[in-house]
Amino acid sequence: MAAQRFVHDTLQPHILPLMQRLPRAISQPENAWPHTARVSQYCLRSLTTLSWPARSPDLSSIELIWDHLG
C-alpha cells in the first residue's frame, strides 16, 4: 500500500515528469521500502539511478561532525 501511494502521489505526478525534463538527471532513491518495492522500481526503470549504500558513515552528517571535533 505504501509503495503504491508513493508511486501514485509522488513518483508519477512529480518526480518522473521533472526527471524527464532534465536530460542528465540522476535519481538516488534511498533504501526505504516504498522506494525499493517492485512497483516503484518499475516506474524508475527509465531513469539513471545510483545505489544508496546502507548505513554508510560517509553519508551520516553526525559522523562528519565527530570527525571534525575529534
Helices and strands as residue ranges (DSSP letters): H 2-6, I 7-15, H 16-21, H 33-36, H 38-44, G 57-59, H 61-69
